């Protein structure tokens, strides 16, 4: 790999990308905590919030024609 003309540039670019990803990971981890805590919060939220039950087409009575007549 060291014999290639762009090997040094590629290694530097990969190093910079790894550092940027690590910085973003630290930022996101600070904001949202770890994935397990976030999943527990989401599951608790879903059990706490009452879902709305909308009727399906099979449950609703027919209220008229589907298309207006000319």
ABEGO torsion letter per residue (X at the ends): XAABAAAAAAAAAAAAAAAAAAAAAAAAAAAAEBAAAAAAAAAAAAAABBBBBBBBAAABBBAEBABBBX
